[in-house]
Amino acid sequence: MSMDLAGTAAAGTDLPVDFPIVAGPKIAALSCGKPAWLVVLLHEEGADGQTVIDLALNWAPEMPKADFLAAEAPFPAPGGGRRWFPSGDMTPDAISEGLATAGPWLDAFLDRMLAERRLPDSHLALVGFSQGAMLALHVGLRRAASPALVIGFCGALPEGDDLAGEIRARPPVLLIHGEEDAVVPFAQMVATRELLKTLGVPAKSMRRPGLGHAIDDDGILAAGTVLAATLVKPRAAKADNDDHDHDDHDDHDHDH
């Protein structure tokens, strides 16, 4: 259940209190038993949890033991919906400040959601879009225990990010990005992927020719395949990776 935090802000500020990030809509494990996995979805600016939980409708049948949960961002967005950062400014400094603010809140939220399900971080996957992807990368690579996977649609780390001095986890990362993205430039994603590789993170990317700041069907399909391979069939995924070198996944156009 989602809640509006606008009414819980501290007097004279726009900062939410108590639990700034709350659970939104979810798709419970289709197996009807205790979930074995938790996939947390982080929406874009100006949206809400419902917009990303719909993605999980494509993935849940292949992962019947996974709970899919959308988190609700803490700040109201001017045009409606919510956003993860206090400011809508997309300069590197503003993004870094936003990540520093929301990062600990998401960290605490993930701890609560995992504890409720009695699951370890190794059974957690993060999927984010735009601001949500930036936050998933920021938090997923800094958690004390590594999640199983981070997937980012149309997201990247801001220029000057101090990940090299703060990284604590190295989960597999998949970045799916439109070549025509005017909000988060494609080159910024490529720079993020290369930074992650230099830090020992198994990072791959998928380019979407002709696509702007959006998610398309091929991206949804690719994300679902990677989620299922990581969460449901880890041994099969490892064998596949042993046989094929996908480090330059981005060098191939996936416009089929």
C-alpha positions as a Markdown table, in Angstrom:
| # | Residue | x | y | z |
|---|---|---|---|---|
| 1 | Met | 0.0 | 0.0 | 0.0 |
| 2 | Ser | 1.3 | 3.4 | -0.9 |
| 3 | Met | 1.1 | 6.6 | 1.2 |
| 4 | Asp | 1.5 | 10.3 | 0.4 |
| 5 | Leu | 4.4 | 11.7 | 2.3 |
| 6 | Ala | 3.5 | 15.3 | 1.5 |
| 7 | Gly | 1.5 | 15.5 | 4.8 |
| 8 | Thr | 4.3 | 14.0 | 6.9 |
| 9 | Ala | 7.0 | 16.6 | 6.0 |
| 10 | Ala | 8.8 | 18.3 | 8.8 |
| 11 | Ala | 7.5 | 21.9 | 9.4 |
| 12 | Gly | 9.1 | 24.4 | 7.2 |
| 13 | Thr | 10.8 | 21.9 | 4.9 |
| 14 | Asp | 9.9 | 19.6 | 2.0 |
| 15 | Leu | 11.8 | 16.7 | 3.6 |
| 16 | Pro | 9.7 | 13.6 | 4.5 |
| 17 | Val | 10.2 | 12.0 | 8.0 |
| 18 | Asp | 9.8 | 8.6 | 9.5 |
| 19 | Phe | 9.9 | 6.1 | 6.6 |
| 20 | Pro | 10.4 | 8.4 | 3.5 |
| 21 | Ile | 10.3 | 5.5 | 1.1 |
| 22 | Val | 7.3 | 3.2 | 1.4 |
| 23 | Ala | 6.1 | 0.0 | -0.3 |
| 24 | Gly | 3.8 | 0.6 | -3.3 |
| 25 | Pro | 1.9 | -2.0 | -5.4 |
| 26 | Lys | 3.2 | -5.5 | -5.6 |
| 27 | Ile | 2.8 | -8.8 | -7.3 |
| 28 | Ala | 3.1 | -11.6 | -4.8 |
| 29 | Ala | 4.9 | -14.8 | -5.5 |
| 30 | Leu | 2.7 | -16.9 | -7.8 |
| 31 | Ser | 3.8 | -20.0 | -6.0 |
| 32 | Cys | 1.6 | -18.9 | -3.0 |
| 33 | Gly | 4.3 | -19.9 | -0.6 |
| 34 | Lys | 7.1 | -17.9 | 1.1 |
| 35 | Pro | 8.9 | -15.9 | -1.6 |
| 36 | Ala | 12.5 | -17.1 | -2.4 |
| 37 | Trp | 13.4 | -13.8 | -4.1 |
| 38 | Leu | 12.5 | -10.1 | -3.9 |
| 39 | Val | 12.6 | -7.8 | -7.0 |
| 40 | Val | 12.3 | -4.1 | -6.1 |
| 41 | Leu | 11.3 | -1.7 | -8.8 |
| 42 | Leu | 12.1 | 2.0 | -8.7 |
| 43 | His | 10.0 | 4.3 | -10.9 |
| 44 | Glu | 11.0 | 7.4 | -12.9 |
| 45 | Glu | 10.4 | 11.1 | -11.9 |
| 46 | Gly | 6.8 | 12.2 | -12.2 |
| 47 | Ala | 5.5 | 8.6 | -12.0 |
| 48 | Asp | 4.6 | 6.2 | -9.2 |
| 49 | Gly | 4.9 | 2.6 | -8.3 |
| 50 | Gln | 2.0 | 1.5 | -10.5 |
| 51 | Thr | 3.9 | 2.5 | -13.6 |
| 52 | Val | 6.8 | 0.1 | -12.9 |
| 53 | Ile | 4.9 | -2.8 | -11.3 |
| 54 | Asp | 3.2 | -3.3 | -14.7 |
| 55 | Leu | 6.7 | -4.3 | -16.0 |
| 56 | Ala | 6.6 | -7.3 | -13.6 |
| 57 | Leu | 3.5 | -8.6 | -15.3 |
| 58 | Asn | 5.8 | -9.7 | -18.1 |
| 59 | Trp | 8.3 | -11.4 | -15.7 |
| 60 | Ala | 6.3 | -13.0 | -12.9 |
| 61 | Pro | 5.2 | -16.1 | -14.8 |
| 62 | Glu | 8.9 | -17.1 | -15.3 |
| 63 | Met | 9.7 | -16.4 | -11.6 |
| 64 | Pro | 6.9 | -17.8 | -9.6 |
| 65 | Lys | 8.8 | -17.7 | -6.3 |
| 66 | Ala | 9.6 | -14.0 | -6.6 |
| 67 | Asp | 7.8 | -11.1 | -4.9 |
| 68 | Phe | 7.8 | -8.0 | -7.2 |
| 69 | Leu | 7.5 | -4.8 | -5.2 |
| 70 | Ala | 7.4 | -1.2 | -6.4 |
| 71 | Ala | 8.8 | 1.4 | -4.0 |
| 72 | Glu | 7.2 | 4.9 | -3.8 |
| 73 | Ala | 9.6 | 7.9 | -4.1 |
| 74 | Pro | 9.6 | 10.3 | -1.2 |
| 75 | Phe | 9.1 | 13.7 | -2.9 |
| 76 | Pro | 6.1 | 15.0 | -4.8 |
| 77 | Ala | 6.9 | 16.0 | -8.4 |
| 78 | Pro | 5.6 | 19.4 | -9.6 |
| 79 | Gly | 3.6 | 18.0 | -12.5 |
| 80 | Gly | 2.2 | 15.1 | -10.6 |
| 81 | Gly | 3.5 | 11.7 | -9.4 |
| 82 | Arg | 6.6 | 11.5 | -7.3 |
| 83 | Arg | 10.4 | 11.8 | -7.6 |
| 84 | Trp | 13.4 | 10.4 | -5.8 |
| 85 | Phe | 15.4 | 13.6 | -5.4 |
| 86 | Pro | 14.4 | 16.9 | -3.7 |
| 87 | Ser | 15.3 | 18.9 | -6.9 |
| 88 | Gly | 14.3 | 18.2 | -10.5 |
| 89 | Asp | 17.6 | 19.6 | -11.6 |
| 90 | Met | 19.6 | 17.0 | -13.6 |
| 91 | Thr | 23.1 | 18.6 | -13.2 |
| 92 | Pro | 25.7 | 16.2 | -11.8 |
| 93 | Asp | 25.9 | 18.1 | -8.5 |
| 94 | Ala | 22.1 | 18.0 | -8.1 |
| 95 | Ile | 21.9 | 14.3 | -8.9 |
| 96 | Ser | 24.8 | 13.5 | -6.5 |
| 97 | Glu | 23.0 | 15.5 | -3.8 |
| 98 | Gly | 19.8 | 13.7 | -4.5 |
| 99 | Leu | 21.4 | 10.3 | -4.4 |
| 100 | Ala | 23.1 | 11.2 | -1.1 |
| 101 | Thr | 19.7 | 12.1 | 0.4 |
| 102 | Ala | 17.6 | 9.2 | -0.9 |
| 103 | Gly | 20.3 | 6.6 | -0.8 |
| 104 | Pro | 20.2 | 5.9 | 2.9 |
| 105 | Trp | 16.4 | 5.9 | 2.8 |
| 106 | Leu | 16.4 | 3.2 | 0.1 |
| 107 | Asp | 19.0 | 1.2 | 1.9 |
| 108 | Ala | 16.8 | 1.2 | 5.1 |
| 109 | Phe | 13.7 | 0.3 | 3.0 |
| 110 | Leu | 15.5 | -2.6 | 1.4 |
| 111 | Asp | 16.6 | -3.9 | 4.8 |
| 112 | Arg | 13.0 | -3.7 | 6.0 |
| 113 | Met | 11.5 | -5.5 | 3.0 |
| 114 | Leu | 14.1 | -8.3 | 3.2 |
| 115 | Ala | 13.6 | -8.7 | 6.9 |
| 116 | Glu | 9.9 | -9.0 | 6.4 |
| 117 | Arg | 10.5 | -11.9 | 4.0 |
| 118 | Arg | 13.5 | -13.3 | 5.9 |
| 119 | Leu | 15.6 | -13.1 | 2.8 |
| 120 | Pro | 19.3 | -12.3 | 2.4 |
| 121 | Asp | 20.7 | -9.6 | 0.0 |
| 122 | Ser | 21.8 | -12.4 | -2.3 |
| 123 | His | 18.1 | -13.0 | -3.1 |
| 124 | Leu | 17.4 | -9.3 | -4.0 |
| 125 | Ala | 17.3 | -7.7 | -7.4 |
| 126 | Leu | 16.9 | -4.0 | -8.1 |
| 127 | Val | 15.3 | -2.7 | -11.3 |
| 128 | Gly | 15.1 | 1.1 | -11.9 |
| 129 | Phe | 14.0 | 3.5 | -14.6 |
| 130 | Ser | 15.6 | 7.0 | -15.1 |
| 131 | Gln | 16.0 | 8.5 | -11.6 |
| 132 | Gly | 15.1 | 5.1 | -10.2 |
| 133 | Ala | 17.9 | 3.5 | -12.2 |
| 134 | Met | 20.4 | 6.0 | -10.9 |
| 135 | Leu | 19.3 | 5.2 | -7.3 |
| 136 | Ala | 19.4 | 1.5 | -7.9 |
| 137 | Leu | 23.0 | 1.8 | -9.1 |
| 138 | His | 24.0 | 4.1 | -6.3 |
| 139 | Val | 22.6 | 1.9 | -3.5 |
| 140 | Gly | 23.1 | -1.5 | -5.0 |
| 141 | Leu | 26.9 | -1.0 | -5.3 |
| 142 | Arg | 27.2 | 0.4 | -1.8 |
| 143 | Arg | 25.3 | -2.1 | 0.2 |
| 144 | Ala | 27.1 | -4.0 | 2.9 |
| 145 | Ala | 26.0 | -7.3 | 1.3 |
| 146 | Ser | 25.7 | -7.6 | -2.5 |
| 147 | Pro | 22.3 | -8.0 | -4.2 |
| 148 | Ala | 21.9 | -10.6 | -6.8 |
| 149 | Leu | 21.4 | -8.2 | -9.7 |
| 150 | Val | 20.9 | -4.5 | -10.7 |
| 151 | Ile | 19.1 | -3.5 | -13.9 |
| 152 | Gly | 18.9 | 0.1 | -15.0 |
| 153 | Phe | 16.7 | 1.5 | -17.8 |
| 154 | Cys | 17.8 | 4.9 | -19.1 |
| 155 | Gly | 20.0 | 5.5 | -16.1 |
| 156 | Ala | 23.7 | 6.2 | -15.3 |
| 157 | Leu | 25.9 | 7.5 | -12.5 |
| 158 | Pro | 26.5 | 11.2 | -12.4 |
| 159 | Glu | 29.8 | 12.7 | -13.6 |
| 160 | Gly | 32.2 | 12.8 | -10.6 |
| 161 | Asp | 30.4 | 10.1 | -8.7 |
| 162 | Asp | 32.7 | 8.8 | -5.9 |
| 163 | Leu | 31.8 | 5.2 | -6.4 |
| 164 | Ala | 35.5 | 4.2 | -6.5 |
| 165 | Gly | 35.9 | 5.3 | -2.9 |
| 166 | Glu | 32.6 | 3.9 | -1.7 |
| 167 | Ile | 31.9 | 0.7 | -3.5 |
| 168 | Arg | 31.2 | -2.3 | -1.3 |
| 169 | Ala | 29.2 | -4.6 | -3.5 |
| 170 | Arg | 29.8 | -5.9 | -7.1 |
| 171 | Pro | 26.6 | -7.4 | -8.3 |
| 172 | Pro | 26.0 | -8.1 | -12.0 |
| 173 | Val | 24.7 | -4.9 | -13.7 |
| 174 | Leu | 22.7 | -4.6 | -16.9 |
| 175 | Leu | 22.1 | -1.2 | -18.4 |
| 176 | Ile | 19.5 | -0.9 | -21.1 |
| 177 | His | 19.5 | 2.5 | -22.9 |
| 178 | Gly | 18.1 | 4.2 | -25.9 |
| 179 | Glu | 20.6 | 5.7 | -28.3 |
| 180 | Glu | 18.4 | 8.8 | -28.7 |
| 181 | Asp | 17.9 | 9.5 | -25.0 |
| 182 | Ala | 17.9 | 13.3 | -24.5 |
| 183 | Val | 17.5 | 13.1 | -20.7 |
| 184 | Val | 20.3 | 10.8 | -19.8 |
| 185 | Pro | 22.6 | 10.7 | -22.8 |
| 186 | Phe | 23.7 | 7.3 | -24.2 |
| 187 | Ala | 27.3 | 8.3 | -23.8 |
| 188 | Gln | 26.8 | 8.8 | -20.0 |
| 189 | Met | 25.5 | 5.2 | -19.8 |
| 190 | Val | 28.6 | 4.0 | -21.7 |
| 191 | Ala | 30.9 | 5.9 | -19.3 |
| 192 | Thr | 29.1 | 4.3 | -16.3 |
| 193 | Arg | 29.5 | 0.8 | -17.8 |
| 194 | Glu | 33.2 | 1.3 | -18.3 |
| 195 | Leu | 33.6 | 2.7 | -14.8 |
| 196 | Leu | 31.9 | -0.3 | -13.3 |
| 197 | Lys | 34.1 | -2.6 | -15.3 |
| 198 | Thr | 37.3 | -0.9 | -14.0 |
| 199 | Leu | 36.0 | -1.4 | -10.5 |
| 200 | Gly | 35.5 | -5.1 | -11.0 |
| 201 | Val | 31.7 | -5.0 | -11.5 |
| 202 | Pro | 30.4 | -7.4 | -14.2 |
| 203 | Ala | 28.5 | -4.8 | -16.1 |
| 204 | Lys | 26.9 | -5.2 | -19.5 |
| 205 | Ser | 24.7 | -3.0 | -21.6 |
| 206 | Met | 22.1 | -3.2 | -24.3 |
| 207 | Arg | 21.6 | -0.4 | -26.8 |
| 208 | Arg | 18.2 | 0.4 | -28.3 |
| 209 | Pro | 18.7 | 2.1 | -31.7 |
| 210 | Gly | 16.2 | 5.0 | -32.3 |
| 211 | Leu | 14.8 | 4.9 | -28.8 |
| 212 | Gly | 14.7 | 8.0 | -26.5 |
| 213 | His | 14.1 | 8.1 | -22.8 |
| 214 | Ala | 11.8 | 5.2 | -22.7 |
| 215 | Ile | 11.4 | 1.4 | -22.2 |
| 216 | Asp | 10.5 | -0.7 | -25.2 |
| 217 | Asp | 9.4 | -4.3 | -25.6 |
| 218 | Asp | 12.8 | -5.7 | -26.5 |
| 219 | Gly | 14.3 | -4.1 | -23.3 |
| 220 | Ile | 11.5 | -5.6 | -21.2 |
| 221 | Leu | 12.2 | -9.0 | -22.7 |
| 222 | Ala | 15.9 | -8.7 | -22.2 |
| 223 | Ala | 15.5 | -7.6 | -18.6 |
| 224 | Gly | 13.2 | -10.5 | -17.9 |
| 225 | Thr | 15.6 | -13.0 | -19.4 |
| 226 | Val | 18.5 | -11.8 | -17.3 |
| 227 | Leu | 16.3 | -11.7 | -14.1 |
| 228 | Ala | 15.1 | -15.3 | -14.7 |
| 229 | Ala | 18.7 | -16.5 | -15.5 |
| 230 | Thr | 20.0 | -14.8 | -12.4 |
| 231 | Leu | 17.2 | -15.6 | -9.9 |
| 232 | Val | 15.8 | -18.9 | -11.2 |
| 233 | Lys | 18.5 | -20.6 | -13.2 |
| 234 | Pro | 21.9 | -19.3 | -11.8 |
| 235 | Arg | 23.8 | -22.4 | -12.7 |
| 236 | Ala | 22.5 | -22.3 | -16.3 |
| 237 | Ala | 23.4 | -18.6 | -16.5 |
| 238 | Lys | 26.9 | -19.3 | -15.3 |
| 239 | Ala | 27.4 | -22.1 | -17.9 |
| 240 | Asp | 26.1 | -19.7 | -20.6 |
| 241 | Asn | 28.5 | -17.0 | -19.5 |
| 242 | Asp | 31.4 | -19.5 | -19.5 |
| 243 | Asp | 30.7 | -20.4 | -23.1 |
| 244 | His | 30.1 | -16.9 | -24.5 |
| 245 | Asp | 31.9 | -13.6 | -23.9 |
| 246 | His | 29.2 | -10.9 | -23.6 |
| 247 | Asp | 31.4 | -8.1 | -22.1 |
| 248 | Asp | 30.8 | -6.0 | -25.2 |
| 249 | His | 27.1 | -6.7 | -25.2 |
| 250 | Asp | 26.6 | -3.0 | -26.2 |
| 251 | Asp | 28.5 | -3.5 | -29.4 |
| 252 | His | 25.6 | -5.3 | -30.9 |
| 253 | Asp | 22.4 | -3.6 | -32.0 |
| 254 | His | 19.3 | -5.2 | -30.5 |
| 255 | Asp | 16.6 | -3.8 | -32.8 |
| 256 | His | 14.9 | -7.0 | -33.7 |
